[in-house]
Amino acid sequence: MSKHEFFVEMTCEGCSGAVTRVLNKLDDVKFDIDLPNKKVFIESDKSADDLLAVLKKTGKPVTYIGPK
Ligand SMILES: [Cu+2]
């Protein structure tokens, strides 16, 4: 499992809830959401590109920051 850090444009708990919902559909991930700093930390065997695609399903701007 590797850990990745993403920036996701989140402004409220509705936003972090949307991120939680898309990530909960995956079965091999652990994640932490830092709403004030708009960061999402994901531990997974999936590639950063795959995780980026999943996060983009929220419809929010998402940027891959790097391995954590
Ligand atoms: Cu929101």
N, CA, C, O and the ligand as a Tripos MOL2 file, in Angstrom:
@<TRIPOS>MOLECULE
protein
  273   271    69     0     0
PROTEIN
NO_CHARGES

@<TRIPOS>ATOM
      1 N           0.8550   -1.1910    0.0000 N.3       1 MET1
      2 CA          0.0000    0.0000    0.0000 C.3       1 MET1
      3 C           0.8870    1.2350    0.0000 C.2       1 MET1
      4 O           1.8420    1.3130    0.7730 O.2       1 MET1
      5 N           0.5870    2.1810   -0.8400 N.am      2 SER2
      6 CA          1.3100    3.4490   -0.7480 C.3       2 SER2
      7 C           0.3280    4.5430   -0.3880 C.2       2 SER2
      8 O          -0.8830    4.4180   -0.5740 O.2       2 SER2
      9 N           0.8940    5.6230    0.1360 N.am      3 LYS3
     10 CA          0.0570    6.7150    0.6140 C.3       3 LYS3
     11 C           0.2150    7.8980   -0.3310 C.2       3 LYS3
     12 O           1.3280    8.2630   -0.7100 O.2       3 LYS3
     13 N          -0.9140    8.4890   -0.7030 N.am      4 HIS4
     14 CA         -0.9190    9.6040   -1.6490 C.3       4 HIS4
     15 C          -1.6380   10.7990   -1.0470 C.2       4 HIS4
     16 O          -2.5620   10.6620   -0.2460 O.2       4 HIS4
     17 N          -1.1880   11.9610   -1.4550 N.am      5 GLU5
     18 CA         -1.8070   13.1980   -0.9730 C.3       5 GLU5
     19 C          -2.4380   13.9250   -2.1650 C.2       5 GLU5
     20 O          -1.8070   14.1010   -3.2070 O.2       5 GLU5
     21 N          -3.6830   14.3380   -1.9880 N.am      6 PHE6
     22 CA         -4.4120   15.0540   -3.0450 C.3       6 PHE6
     23 C          -4.9600   16.3600   -2.4930 C.2       6 PHE6
     24 O          -5.2790   16.4710   -1.3090 O.2       6 PHE6
     25 N          -5.0600   17.3460   -3.3800 N.am      7 PHE7
     26 CA         -5.7930   18.5720   -3.0830 C.3       7 PHE7
     27 C          -7.1680   18.4140   -3.7210 C.2       7 PHE7
     28 O          -7.2750   18.1060   -4.9080 O.2       7 PHE7
     29 N          -8.2250   18.6260   -2.9260 N.am      8 VAL8
     30 CA         -9.5880   18.5870   -3.4660 C.3       8 VAL8
     31 C         -10.2890   19.8630   -3.0180 C.2       8 VAL8
     32 O         -10.2870   20.2000   -1.8340 O.2       8 VAL8
     33 N         -10.8850   20.5640   -3.9680 N.am      9 GLU9
     34 CA        -11.5570   21.8280   -3.6490 C.3       9 GLU9
     35 C         -12.8160   21.5440   -2.8190 C.2       9 GLU9
     36 O         -13.8910   21.3080   -3.3690 O.2       9 GLU9
     37 N         -12.6650   21.5700   -1.4830 N.am     10 MET10
     38 CA        -13.7820   21.2910   -0.5670 C.3      10 MET10
     39 C         -14.0160   22.5250    0.3030 C.2      10 MET10
     40 O         -13.0690   23.0950    0.8450 O.2      10 MET10
     41 N         -15.2690   22.9310    0.4340 N.am     11 THR11
     42 CA        -15.5550   24.1210    1.2260 C.3      11 THR11
     43 C         -16.4570   23.8360    2.4140 C.2      11 THR11
     44 O         -16.5810   24.6790    3.3020 O.2      11 THR11
     45 N         -17.0890   22.6700    2.4530 N.am     12 CYS12
     46 CA        -18.0030   22.3860    3.5640 C.3      12 CYS12
     47 C         -18.1020   20.8860    3.7580 C.2      12 CYS12
     48 O         -17.4750   20.1090    3.0380 O.2      12 CYS12
     49 N         -18.9100   20.4830    4.7550 N.am     13 GLU13
     50 CA        -19.0110   19.0550    5.0390 C.3      13 GLU13
     51 C         -19.7560   18.3050    3.9470 C.2      13 GLU13
     52 O         -19.6260   17.0870    3.8260 O.2      13 GLU13
     53 N         -20.5430   19.0340    3.1460 N.am     14 GLY14
     54 CA        -21.1780   18.3890    1.9890 C.3      14 GLY14
     55 C         -20.1160   17.9180    1.0150 C.2      14 GLY14
     56 O         -20.2220   16.8360    0.4390 O.2      14 GLY14
     57 N         -19.0840   18.7450    0.8340 N.am     15 CYS15
     58 CA        -17.9740   18.4040   -0.0680 C.3      15 CYS15
     59 C         -17.1950   17.2020    0.4730 C.2      15 CYS15
     60 O         -16.9230   16.2530   -0.2630 O.2      15 CYS15
     61 N         -16.8400   17.2450    1.7520 N.am     16 SER16
     62 CA        -16.0570   16.1290    2.2950 C.3      16 SER16
     63 C         -16.9190   14.8670    2.3190 C.2      16 SER16
     64 O         -16.4040   13.7560    2.1890 O.2      16 SER16
     65 N         -18.2290   15.0420    2.4870 N.am     17 GLY17
     66 CA        -19.1350   13.8930    2.4320 C.3      17 GLY17
     67 C         -19.1460   13.2590    1.0530 C.2      17 GLY17
     68 O         -19.2020   12.0360    0.9280 O.2      17 GLY17
     69 N         -19.0920   14.0950    0.0050 N.am     18 ALA18
     70 CA        -19.0560   13.5750   -1.3700 C.3      18 ALA18
     71 C         -17.7740   12.7820   -1.5970 C.2      18 ALA18
     72 O         -17.7920   11.7320   -2.2390 O.2      18 ALA18
     73 N         -16.6610   13.2890   -1.0680 N.am     19 VAL19
     74 CA        -15.3730   12.5780   -1.1960 C.3      19 VAL19
     75 C         -15.4410   11.2500   -0.4430 C.2      19 VAL19
     76 O         -14.9980   10.2160   -0.9430 O.2      19 VAL19
     77 N         -16.0030   11.2930    0.7650 N.am     20 THR20
     78 CA        -16.1440   10.0570    1.5550 C.3      20 THR20
     79 C         -16.9690    9.0200    0.8000 C.2      20 THR20
     80 O         -16.6320    7.8360    0.7930 O.2      20 THR20
     81 N         -18.0490    9.4680    0.1660 N.am     21 ARG21
     82 CA        -18.9100    8.5120   -0.5530 C.3      21 ARG21
     83 C         -18.1860    7.8300   -1.6990 C.2      21 ARG21
     84 O         -18.2890    6.6120   -1.8480 O.2      21 ARG21
     85 N         -17.4470    8.5910   -2.5250 N.am     22 VAL22
     86 CA        -16.7710    7.9390   -3.6610 C.3      22 VAL22
     87 C         -15.6580    7.0050   -3.1700 C.2      22 VAL22
     88 O         -15.4250    5.9470   -3.7550 O.2      22 VAL22
     89 N         -14.9730    7.4050   -2.0890 N.am     23 LEU23
     90 CA        -13.8700    6.5540   -1.5990 C.3      23 LEU23
     91 C         -14.3920    5.3140   -0.8870 C.2      23 LEU23
     92 O         -13.7370    4.2720   -0.9060 O.2      23 LEU23
     93 N         -15.5590    5.4100   -0.2620 N.am     24 ASN24
     94 CA        -16.1180    4.2390    0.4220 C.3      24 ASN24
     95 C         -16.5610    3.1600   -0.5510 C.2      24 ASN24
     96 O         -16.7740    2.0160   -0.1490 O.2      24 ASN24
     97 N         -16.7010    3.5070   -1.8280 N.am     25 LYS25
     98 CA        -17.0710    2.4910   -2.8260 C.3      25 LYS25
     99 C         -15.8810    1.6040   -3.1740 C.2      25 LYS25
    100 O         -16.0620    0.5210   -3.7320 O.2      25 LYS25
    101 N         -14.6790    2.0420   -2.8570 N.am     26 LEU26
    102 CA        -13.4900    1.2280   -3.0860 C.3      26 LEU26
    103 C         -13.2880    0.3570   -1.8510 C.2      26 LEU26
    104 O         -13.5840    0.7780   -0.7330 O.2      26 LEU26
    105 N         -12.7810   -0.8670   -2.0580 N.am     27 ASP27
    106 CA        -12.6870   -1.7090   -0.8610 C.3      27 ASP27
    107 C         -11.2690   -1.8180   -0.3050 C.2      27 ASP27
    108 O         -11.0660   -2.4120    0.7540 O.2      27 ASP27
    109 N         -10.3010   -1.2610   -0.9960 N.am     28 ASP28
    110 CA         -8.9190   -1.4470   -0.5200 C.3      28 ASP28
    111 C          -8.2650   -0.1240   -0.1540 C.2      28 ASP28
    112 O          -7.0660    0.0550   -0.3680 O.2      28 ASP28
    113 N          -9.0310    0.7950    0.3910 N.am     29 VAL29
    114 CA         -8.4440    2.0910    0.7150 C.3      29 VAL29
    115 C          -8.6480    2.4750    2.1810 C.2      29 VAL29
    116 O          -9.6450    2.1200    2.8090 O.2      29 VAL29
    117 N          -7.6750    3.2070    2.6950 N.am     30 LYS30
    118 CA         -7.8390    3.9040    3.9720 C.3      30 LYS30
    119 C          -7.6330    5.3680    3.6330 C.2      30 LYS30
    120 O          -6.7470    5.7070    2.8500 O.2      30 LYS30
    121 N          -8.4450    6.2380    4.2160 N.am     31 PHE31
    122 CA         -8.2550    7.6490    3.8660 C.3      31 PHE31
    123 C          -8.5610    8.5810    5.0310 C.2      31 PHE31
    124 O          -9.2810    8.2390    5.9690 O.2      31 PHE31
    125 N          -7.9880    9.7620    4.9310 N.am     32 ASP32
    126 CA         -8.2070   10.8350    5.8890 C.3      32 ASP32
    127 C          -8.5220   12.0900    5.1000 C.2      32 ASP32
    128 O          -7.8820   12.3670    4.0860 O.2      32 ASP32
    129 N          -9.4960   12.8420    5.5540 N.am     33 ILE33
    130 CA         -9.8460   14.0860    4.8860 C.3      33 ILE33
    131 C          -9.5510   15.2510    5.8220 C.2      33 ILE33
    132 O         -10.0230   15.2860    6.9590 O.2      33 ILE33
    133 N          -8.7690   16.1990    5.3310 N.am     34 ASP34
    134 CA         -8.4550   17.4160    6.0740 C.3      34 ASP34
    135 C          -9.2120   18.5510    5.3840 C.2      34 ASP34
    136 O          -8.7110   19.1950    4.4620 O.2      34 ASP34
    137 N         -10.4350   18.7710    5.8640 N.am     35 LEU35
    138 CA        -11.3250   19.7460    5.2160 C.3      35 LEU35
    139 C         -10.7640   21.1750    5.2320 C.2      35 LEU35
    140 O         -10.7590   21.8290    4.1890 O.2      35 LEU35
    141 N         -10.2900   21.6810    6.3850 N.am     36 PRO36
    142 CA         -9.7820   23.0750    6.3850 C.3      36 PRO36
    143 C          -8.6540   23.3040    5.3850 C.2      36 PRO36
    144 O          -8.5510   24.3770    4.7890 O.2      36 PRO36
    145 N          -7.8170   22.2980    5.2060 N.am     37 ASN37
    146 CA         -6.6850   22.4520    4.2830 C.3      37 ASN37
    147 C          -6.9670   21.8730    2.9040 C.2      37 ASN37
    148 O          -6.0980   21.8960    2.0330 O.2      37 ASN37
    149 N          -8.1830   21.3510    2.6970 N.am     38 LYS38
    150 CA         -8.6070   20.8060    1.4010 C.3      38 LYS38
    151 C          -7.6840   19.6820    0.9140 C.2      38 LYS38
    152 O          -7.3770   19.5720   -0.2730 O.2      38 LYS38
    153 N          -7.2570   18.8580    1.8680 N.am     39 LYS39
    154 CA         -6.3570   17.7470    1.5280 C.3      39 LYS39
    155 C          -7.0610   16.4270    1.7800 C.2      39 LYS39
    156 O          -7.8630   16.2870    2.7040 O.2      39 LYS39
    157 N          -6.7310   15.4530    0.9190 N.am     40 VAL40
    158 CA         -7.2170   14.0910    1.1160 C.3      40 VAL40
    159 C          -6.0060   13.1710    1.0500 C.2      40 VAL40
    160 O          -5.2560   13.1900    0.0740 O.2      40 VAL40
    161 N          -5.8190   12.3690    2.0870 N.am     41 PHE41
    162 CA         -4.7120   11.4110    2.1560 C.3      41 PHE41
    163 C          -5.3020   10.0240    1.9580 C.2      41 PHE41
    164 O          -6.2190    9.6180    2.6730 O.2      41 PHE41
    165 N          -4.7670    9.3020    0.9810 N.am     42 ILE42
    166 CA         -5.3200    7.9710    0.6740 C.3      42 ILE42
    167 C          -4.2110    6.9360    0.6750 C.2      42 ILE42
    168 O          -3.1660    7.1140    0.0490 O.2      42 ILE42
    169 N          -4.4650    5.8380    1.4000 N.am     43 GLU43
    170 CA         -3.5430    4.7150    1.4040 C.3      43 GLU43
    171 C          -4.2060    3.6050    0.6060 C.2      43 GLU43
    172 O          -5.3040    3.1630    0.9430 O.2      43 GLU43
    173 N          -3.5360    3.1510   -0.4620 N.am     44 SER44
    174 CA         -4.1830    2.2000   -1.3750 C.3      44 SER44
    175 C          -3.1550    1.5280   -2.2620 C.2      44 SER44
    176 O          -2.0390    2.0200   -2.4310 O.2      44 SER44
    177 N          -3.5510    0.3780   -2.8350 N.am     45 ASP45
    178 CA         -2.7250   -0.2690   -3.8670 C.3      45 ASP45
    179 C          -3.0110    0.3090   -5.2410 C.2      45 ASP45
    180 O          -2.2680    0.0470   -6.1870 O.2      45 ASP45
    181 N          -4.0580    1.0810   -5.3670 N.am     46 LYS46
    182 CA         -4.3890    1.6810   -6.6660 C.3      46 LYS46
    183 C          -3.3700    2.7600   -7.0170 C.2      46 LYS46
    184 O          -2.7350    3.3490   -6.1420 O.2      46 LYS46
    185 N          -3.2330    3.0040   -8.3170 N.am     47 SER47
    186 CA         -2.2940    4.0310   -8.7580 C.3      47 SER47
    187 C          -2.8550    5.4210   -8.4440 C.2      47 SER47
    188 O          -4.0570    5.5930   -8.2430 O.2      47 SER47
    189 N          -1.9650    6.3930   -8.4070 N.am     48 ALA48
    190 CA         -2.3830    7.7770   -8.1820 C.3      48 ALA48
    191 C          -3.3690    8.2160   -9.2630 C.2      48 ALA48
    192 O          -4.3220    8.9410   -8.9780 O.2      48 ALA48
    193 N          -3.1410    7.7750  -10.5110 N.am     49 ASP49
    194 CA         -4.0490    8.1320  -11.6100 C.3      49 ASP49
    195 C          -5.4550    7.5710  -11.3810 C.2      49 ASP49
    196 O          -6.4520    8.2550  -11.6090 O.2      49 ASP49
    197 N          -5.5180    6.3240  -10.9320 N.am     50 ASP50
    198 CA         -6.8270    5.7100  -10.6610 C.3      50 ASP50
    199 C          -7.5420    6.4480   -9.5440 C.2      50 ASP50
    200 O          -8.7460    6.6930   -9.6170 O.2      50 ASP50
    201 N          -6.7880    6.8010   -8.5040 N.am     51 LEU51
    202 CA         -7.3960    7.5040   -7.3700 C.3      51 LEU51
    203 C          -7.8580    8.8970   -7.7800 C.2      51 LEU51
    204 O          -8.8960    9.3850   -7.3320 O.2      51 LEU51
    205 N          -7.0640    9.5230   -8.6410 N.am     52 LEU52
    206 CA         -7.4350   10.8490   -9.1520 C.3      52 LEU52
    207 C          -8.7670   10.7610   -9.9080 C.2      52 LEU52
    208 O          -9.6390   11.6150   -9.7520 O.2      52 LEU52
    209 N          -8.9060    9.7150  -10.7260 N.am     53 ALA53
    210 CA        -10.1420    9.5290  -11.4970 C.3      53 ALA53
    211 C         -11.3320    9.3240  -10.5580 C.2      53 ALA53
    212 O         -12.4230    9.8340  -10.8150 O.2      53 ALA53
    213 N         -11.1220    8.5810   -9.4760 N.am     54 VAL54
    214 CA        -12.1990    8.3540   -8.5070 C.3      54 VAL54
    215 C         -12.5900    9.6730   -7.8380 C.2      54 VAL54
    216 O         -13.7750    9.9800   -7.7080 O.2      54 VAL54
    217 N         -11.5910   10.4480   -7.4140 N.am     55 LEU55
    218 CA        -11.8830   11.7250   -6.7390 C.3      55 LEU55
    219 C         -12.6000   12.6900   -7.6770 C.2      55 LEU55
    220 O         -13.4260   13.4900   -7.2360 O.2      55 LEU55
    221 N         -12.2850   12.6170   -8.9720 N.am     56 LYS56
    222 CA        -12.9150   13.5330   -9.9360 C.3      56 LYS56
    223 C         -14.3980   13.2450  -10.1150 C.2      56 LYS56
    224 O         -15.1370   14.0910  -10.6180 O.2      56 LYS56
    225 N         -14.8430   12.0480   -9.7050 N.am     57 LYS57
    226 CA        -16.2800   11.7350   -9.7690 C.3      57 LYS57
    227 C         -17.0940   12.6560   -8.8720 C.2      57 LYS57
    228 O         -18.3070   12.7690   -9.0460 O.2      57 LYS57
    229 N         -16.4430   13.3170   -7.9110 N.am     58 THR58
    230 CA        -17.1580   14.2750   -7.0660 C.3      58 THR58
    231 C         -17.5240   15.5280   -7.8550 C.2      58 THR58
    232 O         -18.3640   16.3110   -7.4120 O.2      58 THR58
    233 N         -16.9020   15.7290   -9.0210 N.am     59 GLY59
    234 CA        -17.1440   16.9320   -9.8110 C.3      59 GLY59
    235 C         -16.3370   18.1280   -9.3280 C.2      59 GLY59
    236 O         -16.4810   19.2340   -9.8490 O.2      59 GLY59
    237 N         -15.4890   17.9030   -8.3320 N.am     60 LYS60
    238 CA        -14.6900   19.0070   -7.7860 C.3      60 LYS60
    239 C         -13.2970   19.0250   -8.4120 C.2      60 LYS60
    240 O         -12.7920   17.9880   -8.8390 O.2      60 LYS60
    241 N         -12.6780   20.2070   -8.4640 N.am     61 PRO61
    242 CA        -11.2950   20.2580   -8.9430 C.3      61 PRO61
    243 C         -10.3890   19.4490   -8.0040 C.2      61 PRO61
    244 O         -10.4280   19.6080   -6.7840 O.2      61 PRO61
    245 N          -9.5780   18.5820   -8.6070 N.am     62 VAL62
    246 CA         -8.6940   17.7010   -7.8420 C.3      62 VAL62
    247 C          -7.2830   17.7740   -8.4220 C.2      62 VAL62
    248 O          -7.1100   17.7630   -9.6410 O.2      62 VAL62
    249 N          -6.2880   17.8480   -7.5620 N.am     63 THR63
    250 CA         -4.8980   17.8430   -7.9950 C.3      63 THR63
    251 C          -4.1320   16.8170   -7.1850 C.2      63 THR63
    252 O          -4.3210   16.7020   -5.9740 O.2      63 THR63
    253 N          -3.2750   16.0750   -7.8520 N.am     64 TYR64
    254 CA         -2.4100   15.1300   -7.1470 C.3      64 TYR64
    255 C          -1.2090   15.9010   -6.6130 C.2      64 TYR64
    256 O          -0.4890   16.5410   -7.3800 O.2      64 TYR64
    257 N          -0.9930   15.8440   -5.3150 N.am     65 ILE65
    258 CA          0.1550   16.5530   -4.7340 C.3      65 ILE65
    259 C           1.4020   15.6730   -4.7770 C.2      65 ILE65
    260 O           2.4780   16.1280   -5.1650 O.2      65 ILE65
    261 N           1.2510   14.4150   -4.3770 N.am     66 GLY66
    262 CA          2.3950   13.5140   -4.4490 C.3      66 GLY66
    263 C           2.3080   12.4040   -3.4330 C.2      66 GLY66
    264 O           1.3530   12.3290   -2.6600 O.2      66 GLY66
    265 N           3.3150   11.5340   -3.4340 N.am     67 PRO67
    266 CA          3.3500   10.4610   -2.4470 C.3      67 PRO67
    267 C           3.5480   11.0600   -1.0610 C.2      67 PRO67
    268 O           4.1900   12.0990   -0.9060 O.2      67 PRO67
    269 N           2.9960   10.3990   -0.0660 N.am     68 LYS68
    270 CA          3.0480   10.9690    1.2700 C.3      68 LYS68
    271 C           3.9920   10.1210    2.1180 C.2      68 LYS68
    272 O           4.1960   10.4160    3.2960 O.2      68 LYS68
    273 CU        -19.3110   21.8680    0.1080 Cu       69 CU69
@<TRIPOS>BOND
     1     1     2 1
     2     2     3 1
     3     3     4 2
     4     3     5 am
     5     5     6 1
     6     6     7 1
     7     7     8 2
     8     7     9 am
     9     9    10 1
    10    10    11 1
    11    11    12 2
    12    11    13 am
    13    13    14 1
    14    14    15 1
    15    15    16 2
    16    15    17 am
    17    17    18 1
    18    18    19 1
    19    19    20 2
    20    19    21 am
    21    21    22 1
    22    22    23 1
    23    23    24 2
    24    23    25 am
    25    25    26 1
    26    26    27 1
    27    27    28 2
    28    27    29 am
    29    29    30 1
    30    30    31 1
    31    31    32 2
    32    31    33 am
    33    33    34 1
    34    34    35 1
    35    35    36 2
    36    35    37 am
    37    37    38 1
    38    38    39 1
    39    39    40 2
    40    39    41 am
    41    41    42 1
    42    42    43 1
    43    43    44 2
    44    43    45 am
    45    45    46 1
    46    46    47 1
    47    47    48 2
    48    47    49 am
    49    49    50 1
    50    50    51 1
    51    51    52 2
    52    51    53 am
    53    53    54 1
    54    54    55 1
    55    55    56 2
    56    55    57 am
    57    57    58 1
    58    58    59 1
    59    59    60 2
    60    59    61 am
    61    61    62 1
    62    62    63 1
    63    63    64 2
    64    63    65 am
    65    65    66 1
    66    66    67 1
    67    67    68 2
    68    67    69 am
    69    69    70 1
    70    70    71 1
    71    71    72 2
    72    71    73 am
    73    73    74 1
    74    74    75 1
    75    75    76 2
    76    75    77 am
    77    77    78 1
    78    78    79 1
    79    79    80 2
    80    79    81 am
    81    81    82 1
    82    82    83 1
    83    83    84 2
    84    83    85 am
    85    85    86 1
    86    86    87 1
    87    87    88 2
    88    87    89 am
    89    89    90 1
    90    90    91 1
    91    91    92 2
    92    91    93 am
    93    93    94 1
    94    94    95 1
    95    95    96 2
    96    95    97 am
    97    97    98 1
    98    98    99 1
    99    99   100 2
   100    99   101 am
   101   101   102 1
   102   102   103 1
   103   103   104 2
   104   103   105 am
   105   105   106 1
   106   106   107 1
   107   107   108 2
   108   107   109 am
   109   109   110 1
   110   110   111 1
   111   111   112 2
   112   111   113 am
   113   113   114 1
   114   114   115 1
   115   115   116 2
   116   115   117 am
   117   117   118 1
   118   118   119 1
   119   119   120 2
   120   119   121 am
   121   121   122 1
   122   122   123 1
   123   123   124 2
   124   123   125 am
   125   125   126 1
   126   126   127 1
   127   127   128 2
   128   127   129 am
   129   129   130 1
   130   130   131 1
   131   131   132 2
   132   131   133 am
   133   133   134 1
   134   134   135 1
   135   135   136 2
   136   135   137 am
   137   137   138 1
   138   138   139 1
   139   139   140 2
   140   139   141 am
   141   141   142 1
   142   142   143 1
   143   143   144 2
   144   143   145 am
   145   145   146 1
   146   146   147 1
   147   147   148 2
   148   147   149 am
   149   149   150 1
   150   150   151 1
   151   151   152 2
   152   151   153 am
   153   153   154 1
   154   154   155 1
   155   155   156 2
   156   155   157 am
   157   157   158 1
   158   158   159 1
   159   159   160 2
   160   159   161 am
   161   161   162 1
   162   162   163 1
   163   163   164 2
   164   163   165 am
   165   165   166 1
   166   166   167 1
   167   167   168 2
   168   167   169 am
   169   169   170 1
   170   170   171 1
   171   171   172 2
   172   171   173 am
   173   173   174 1
   174   174   175 1
   175   175   176 2
   176   175   177 am
   177   177   178 1
   178   178   179 1
   179   179   180 2
   180   179   181 am
   181   181   182 1
   182   182   183 1
   183   183   184 2
   184   183   185 am
   185   185   186 1
   186   186   187 1
   187   187   188 2
   188   187   189 am
   189   189   190 1
   190   190   191 1
   191   191   192 2
   192   191   193 am
   193   193   194 1
   194   194   195 1
   195   195   196 2
   196   195   197 am
   197   197   198 1
   198   198   199 1
   199   199   200 2
   200   199   201 am
   201   201   202 1
   202   202   203 1
   203   203   204 2
   204   203   205 am
   205   205   206 1
   206   206   207 1
   207   207   208 2
   208   207   209 am
   209   209   210 1
   210   210   211 1
   211   211   212 2
   212   211   213 am
   213   213   214 1
   214   214   215 1
   215   215   216 2
   216   215   217 am
   217   217   218 1
   218   218   219 1
   219   219   220 2
   220   219   221 am
   221   221   222 1
   222   222   223 1
   223   223   224 2
   224   223   225 am
   225   225   226 1
   226   226   227 1
   227   227   228 2
   228   227   229 am
   229   229   230 1
   230   230   231 1
   231   231   232 2
   232   231   233 am
   233   233   234 1
   234   234   235 1
   235   235   236 2
   236   235   237 am
   237   237   238 1
   238   238   239 1
   239   239   240 2
   240   239   241 am
   241   241   242 1
   242   242   243 1
   243   243   244 2
   244   243   245 am
   245   245   246 1
   246   246   247 1
   247   247   248 2
   248   247   249 am
   249   249   250 1
   250   250   251 1
   251   251   252 2
   252   251   253 am
   253   253   254 1
   254   254   255 1
   255   255   256 2
   256   255   257 am
   257   257   258 1
   258   258   259 1
   259   259   260 2
   260   259   261 am
   261   261   262 1
   262   262   263 1
   263   263   264 2
   264   263   265 am
   265   265   266 1
   266   266   267 1
   267   267   268 2
   268   267   269 am
   269   269   270 1
   270   270   271 1
   271   271   272 2
@<TRIPOS>SUBSTRUCTURE
     1 MET1         2 RESIDUE 1 A MET
     2 SER2         6 RESIDUE 1 A SER
     3 LYS3        10 RESIDUE 1 A LYS
     4 HIS4        14 RESIDUE 1 A HIS
     5 GLU5        18 RESIDUE 1 A GLU
     6 PHE6        22 RESIDUE 1 A PHE
     7 PHE7        26 RESIDUE 1 A PHE
     8 VAL8        30 RESIDUE 1 A VAL
     9 GLU9        34 RESIDUE 1 A GLU
    10 MET10       38 RESIDUE 1 A MET
    11 THR11       42 RESIDUE 1 A THR
    12 CYS12       46 RESIDUE 1 A CYS
    13 GLU13       50 RESIDUE 1 A GLU
    14 GLY14       54 RESIDUE 1 A GLY
    15 CYS15       58 RESIDUE 1 A CYS
    16 SER16       62 RESIDUE 1 A SER
    17 GLY17       66 RESIDUE 1 A GLY
    18 ALA18       70 RESIDUE 1 A ALA
    19 VAL19       74 RESIDUE 1 A VAL
    20 THR20       78 RESIDUE 1 A THR
    21 ARG21       82 RESIDUE 1 A ARG
    22 VAL22       86 RESIDUE 1 A VAL
    23 LEU23       90 RESIDUE 1 A LEU
    24 ASN24       94 RESIDUE 1 A ASN
    25 LYS25       98 RESIDUE 1 A LYS
    26 LEU26      102 RESIDUE 1 A LEU
    27 ASP27      106 RESIDUE 1 A ASP
    28 ASP28      110 RESIDUE 1 A ASP
    29 VAL29      114 RESIDUE 1 A VAL
    30 LYS30      118 RESIDUE 1 A LYS
    31 PHE31      122 RESIDUE 1 A PHE
    32 ASP32      126 RESIDUE 1 A ASP
    33 ILE33      130 RESIDUE 1 A ILE
    34 ASP34      134 RESIDUE 1 A ASP
    35 LEU35      138 RESIDUE 1 A LEU
    36 PRO36      142 RESIDUE 1 A PRO
    37 ASN37      146 RESIDUE 1 A ASN
    38 LYS38      150 RESIDUE 1 A LYS
    39 LYS39      154 RESIDUE 1 A LYS
    40 VAL40      158 RESIDUE 1 A VAL
    41 PHE41      162 RESIDUE 1 A PHE
    42 ILE42      166 RESIDUE 1 A ILE
    43 GLU43      170 RESIDUE 1 A GLU
    44 SER44      174 RESIDUE 1 A SER
    45 ASP45      178 RESIDUE 1 A ASP
    46 LYS46      182 RESIDUE 1 A LYS
    47 SER47      186 RESIDUE 1 A SER
    48 ALA48      190 RESIDUE 1 A ALA
    49 ASP49      194 RESIDUE 1 A ASP
    50 ASP50      198 RESIDUE 1 A ASP
    51 LEU51      202 RESIDUE 1 A LEU
    52 LEU52      206 RESIDUE 1 A LEU
    53 ALA53      210 RESIDUE 1 A ALA
    54 VAL54      214 RESIDUE 1 A VAL
    55 LEU55      218 RESIDUE 1 A LEU
    56 LYS56      222 RESIDUE 1 A LYS
    57 LYS57      226 RESIDUE 1 A LYS
    58 THR58      230 RESIDUE 1 A THR
    59 GLY59      234 RESIDUE 1 A GLY
    60 LYS60      238 RESIDUE 1 A LYS
    61 PRO61      242 RESIDUE 1 A PRO
    62 VAL62      246 RESIDUE 1 A VAL
    63 THR63      250 RESIDUE 1 A THR
    64 TYR64      254 RESIDUE 1 A TYR
    65 ILE65      258 RESIDUE 1 A ILE
    66 GLY66      262 RESIDUE 1 A GLY
    67 PRO67      266 RESIDUE 1 A PRO
    68 LYS68      270 RESIDUE 1 A LYS
    69 CU69       273 GROUP 0 **** ****
